[in-house]
Amino acid sequence: MAISVSVAMQRTDSRHAPHRLTPALPAALLPCCRQTAAKPDDAEAWRVLGEARLLSTDAQESVAAYEKALALRPNDQTIISGLVDAYVANSQQAKAVSYLTGLRDQIIAKGAAAAAAG
């Protein structure tokens, strides 16, 4: 089940402030929080909360939400990608590199399996 959150926001130039958004975003966190409370085993809800927290420059809470999503849906490349962004925003580069290395290995393994099968 996909979750869509509509938020009136505008990004600034991402080269200067990659997560700076208009103040409208914090209001968008409420539906995300409600969704994770109502469905704590919904990985997509946790992923969306992680993304919303990252966009609101709450990197620490973003990491927690993405980690919960990944625990529910291990090896999900979209979740791993978001978690890596959250780790970088939270100055946890070593963890980001570790997950990127794992993601690279996953992609290589899938490619090798596809080549062997076909």
Buried (B, 14 or more C-beta within 10 A) or exposed (E): EEBEBEBEEEEEEEEEEBBEBEEEBEEBBEBBBEBBEEBEEBBBBBBBBBBBBBBBBBBEBBBBBBBBBBEBBEEBEEBBBBBBBBBBBBEBEEBBEEBBEEBEEEEEEEEEEEEEEE
